[in-house]
Amino acid sequence: MDEQGLSTTKVPRALEMKTKLLGFELPDLLLIFMNLALTNLIFGTTSFRYPLVWGTTLGLALFLFFAKRGRPDNYLQHLGEFIALPAYKAAGAPDRKYRKFRKEKKNA
């Protein structure tokens, strides 16, 4: 009987690698750059453009960096959903969205 080793294939080293850039998740970077773009659009021609445009962007980036440090992924999204949902959920409450399905009777 011919002995063969296990057949192997190459697998990427980090299958669950988080998508981060400069320590920020991609939605956070989108928020930071949207803030930069909007404040630059509004305050870019004023004499206060540096503190208003770059100051708020830097402040937002620092807040996100330190507020999310050591937290799980998408922490702020889940926190917002938790705050937006009602605190009390009754198990026996009627379902107001439910509609009973009625079959149309054909006149034959």
Short mmCIF file of the C-alpha atoms (twelve columns), coordinates in Angstrom:
data_MODEL
# 
_entry.id   MODEL 
# 
loop_
_atom_site.group_PDB 
_atom_site.id 
_atom_site.type_symbol 
_atom_site.label_atom_id 
_atom_site.label_alt_id 
_atom_site.label_comp_id 
_atom_site.label_asym_id 
_atom_site.label_seq_id 
_atom_site.Cartn_x 
_atom_site.Cartn_y 
_atom_site.Cartn_z 
_atom_site.pdbx_PDB_model_num 
ATOM 1   C CA . MET A 1   0.000   0.000  0.000   1 
ATOM 2   C CA . ASP A 2   1.367   3.387  -1.005  1 
ATOM 3   C CA . GLU A 3   1.433   5.894  1.869   1 
ATOM 4   C CA . GLN A 4   0.482   9.400  0.917   1 
ATOM 5   C CA . GLY A 5   0.475   12.490 3.080   1 
ATOM 6   C CA . LEU A 6   -2.506  14.657 3.644   1 
ATOM 7   C CA . SER A 7   -3.435  16.786 0.691   1 
ATOM 8   C CA . THR A 8   -3.102  20.431 1.623   1 
ATOM 9   C CA . THR A 9   -4.019  23.727 0.072   1 
ATOM 10  C CA . LYS A 10  -2.761  27.204 0.779   1 
ATOM 11  C CA . VAL A 11  -5.130  29.278 2.906   1 
ATOM 12  C CA . PRO A 12  -4.780  32.984 3.620   1 
ATOM 13  C CA . ARG A 13  -3.194  33.581 6.987   1 
ATOM 14  C CA . ALA A 14  -5.893  35.858 8.402   1 
ATOM 15  C CA . LEU A 15  -9.364  34.847 7.270   1 
ATOM 16  C CA . GLU A 16  -11.088 37.101 9.779   1 
ATOM 17  C CA . MET A 17  -8.766  40.055 9.477   1 
ATOM 18  C CA . LYS A 18  -10.546 43.272 10.322  1 
ATOM 19  C CA . THR A 19  -10.682 45.915 7.647   1 
ATOM 20  C CA . LYS A 20  -8.984  48.853 9.327   1 
ATOM 21  C CA . LEU A 21  -6.939  51.766 8.123   1 
ATOM 22  C CA . LEU A 22  -4.924  53.872 10.574  1 
ATOM 23  C CA . GLY A 23  -6.786  52.199 13.436  1 
ATOM 24  C CA . PHE A 24  -10.242 53.191 12.146  1 
ATOM 25  C CA . GLU A 25  -12.947 50.994 10.692  1 
ATOM 26  C CA . LEU A 26  -14.153 51.873 7.215   1 
ATOM 27  C CA . PRO A 27  -17.495 53.417 8.338   1 
ATOM 28  C CA . ASP A 28  -15.566 55.612 10.782  1 
ATOM 29  C CA . LEU A 29  -13.275 56.815 8.013   1 
ATOM 30  C CA . LEU A 30  -16.302 57.558 5.862   1 
ATOM 31  C CA . LEU A 31  -17.772 59.637 8.681   1 
ATOM 32  C CA . ILE A 32  -14.497 61.499 9.239   1 
ATOM 33  C CA . PHE A 33  -14.045 62.323 5.557   1 
ATOM 34  C CA . MET A 34  -17.715 63.302 5.157   1 
ATOM 35  C CA . ASN A 35  -17.270 65.703 8.072   1 
ATOM 36  C CA . LEU A 36  -14.122 67.086 6.457   1 
ATOM 37  C CA . ALA A 37  -15.852 67.552 3.106   1 
ATOM 38  C CA . LEU A 38  -19.011 69.165 4.488   1 
ATOM 39  C CA . THR A 39  -17.250 71.543 6.851   1 
ATOM 40  C CA . ASN A 40  -14.820 72.501 4.084   1 
ATOM 41  C CA . LEU A 41  -17.749 73.147 1.756   1 
ATOM 42  C CA . ILE A 42  -19.481 75.352 4.322   1 
ATOM 43  C CA . PHE A 43  -16.575 77.049 6.112   1 
ATOM 44  C CA . GLY A 44  -13.772 76.690 3.541   1 
ATOM 45  C CA . THR A 45  -13.864 80.309 2.397   1 
ATOM 46  C CA . THR A 46  -14.133 81.919 5.824   1 
ATOM 47  C CA . SER A 47  -11.271 83.122 7.937   1 
ATOM 48  C CA . PHE A 48  -12.066 80.427 10.539  1 
ATOM 49  C CA . ARG A 49  -11.552 77.533 8.129   1 
ATOM 50  C CA . TYR A 50  -8.619  75.977 9.972   1 
ATOM 51  C CA . PRO A 51  -10.235 75.652 13.387  1 
ATOM 52  C CA . LEU A 52  -13.673 74.813 12.014  1 
ATOM 53  C CA . VAL A 53  -12.677 72.412 9.249   1 
ATOM 54  C CA . TRP A 54  -9.545  70.754 10.586  1 
ATOM 55  C CA . GLY A 55  -10.354 71.214 14.269  1 
ATOM 56  C CA . THR A 56  -13.727 69.463 14.108  1 
ATOM 57  C CA . THR A 57  -12.326 66.720 11.906  1 
ATOM 58  C CA . LEU A 58  -9.394  66.113 14.223  1 
ATOM 59  C CA . GLY A 59  -11.704 66.235 17.246  1 
ATOM 60  C CA . LEU A 60  -14.079 63.710 15.684  1 
ATOM 61  C CA . ALA A 61  -11.211 61.415 14.735  1 
ATOM 62  C CA . LEU A 62  -9.717  61.547 18.235  1 
ATOM 63  C CA . PHE A 63  -13.125 60.955 19.818  1 
ATOM 64  C CA . LEU A 64  -13.780 57.913 17.618  1 
ATOM 65  C CA . PHE A 65  -10.283 56.554 18.188  1 
ATOM 66  C CA . PHE A 66  -10.417 56.742 21.987  1 
ATOM 67  C CA . ALA A 67  -14.141 56.003 22.430  1 
ATOM 68  C CA . LYS A 68  -13.929 52.791 20.412  1 
ATOM 69  C CA . ARG A 69  -10.623 51.601 21.820  1 
ATOM 70  C CA . GLY A 70  -11.007 48.106 23.260  1 
ATOM 71  C CA . ARG A 71  -14.597 47.805 22.031  1 
ATOM 72  C CA . PRO A 72  -15.910 45.207 19.570  1 
ATOM 73  C CA . ASP A 73  -16.371 45.940 15.887  1 
ATOM 74  C CA . ASN A 74  -19.285 48.193 14.903  1 
ATOM 75  C CA . TYR A 75  -19.673 49.256 18.533  1 
ATOM 76  C CA . LEU A 76  -21.213 52.646 17.804  1 
ATOM 77  C CA . GLN A 77  -23.709 51.182 15.341  1 
ATOM 78  C CA . HIS A 78  -24.885 48.626 17.884  1 
ATOM 79  C CA . LEU A 79  -24.983 51.251 20.641  1 
ATOM 80  C CA . GLY A 80  -27.193 53.456 18.475  1 
ATOM 81  C CA . GLU A 81  -29.531 50.564 17.722  1 
ATOM 82  C CA . PHE A 82  -29.689 49.696 21.419  1 
ATOM 83  C CA . ILE A 83  -30.574 53.276 22.358  1 
ATOM 84  C CA . ALA A 84  -33.165 53.600 19.573  1 
ATOM 85  C CA . LEU A 85  -35.038 50.397 20.440  1 
ATOM 86  C CA . PRO A 86  -37.689 50.459 23.156  1 
ATOM 87  C CA . ALA A 87  -36.543 49.416 26.614  1 
ATOM 88  C CA . TYR A 88  -39.607 47.304 27.328  1 
ATOM 89  C CA . LYS A 89  -40.749 44.489 25.064  1 
ATOM 90  C CA . ALA A 90  -43.848 42.559 26.012  1 
ATOM 91  C CA . ALA A 91  -43.979 38.929 25.000  1 
ATOM 92  C CA . GLY A 92  -47.772 38.820 24.754  1 
ATOM 93  C CA . ALA A 93  -48.260 42.127 22.989  1 
ATOM 94  C CA . PRO A 94  -50.373 42.044 19.829  1 
ATOM 95  C CA . ASP A 95  -48.516 42.253 16.561  1 
ATOM 96  C CA . ARG A 96  -49.839 45.378 14.895  1 
ATOM 97  C CA . LYS A 97  -48.110 44.674 11.586  1 
ATOM 98  C CA . TYR A 98  -49.670 41.230 11.143  1 
ATOM 99  C CA . ARG A 99  -52.445 40.901 8.572   1 
ATOM 100 C CA . LYS A 100 -54.445 37.761 8.126   1 
ATOM 101 C CA . PHE A 101 -54.118 36.337 4.647   1 
ATOM 102 C CA . ARG A 102 -57.464 36.037 2.899   1 
ATOM 103 C CA . LYS A 103 -57.870 34.031 -0.210  1 
ATOM 104 C CA . GLU A 104 -59.964 35.705 -2.861  1 
ATOM 105 C CA . LYS A 105 -62.969 33.666 -3.906  1 
ATOM 106 C CA . LYS A 106 -63.480 33.441 -7.630  1 
ATOM 107 C CA . ASN A 107 -67.004 33.762 -8.934  1 
ATOM 108 C CA . ALA A 108 -67.455 30.756 -11.118 1 
# 
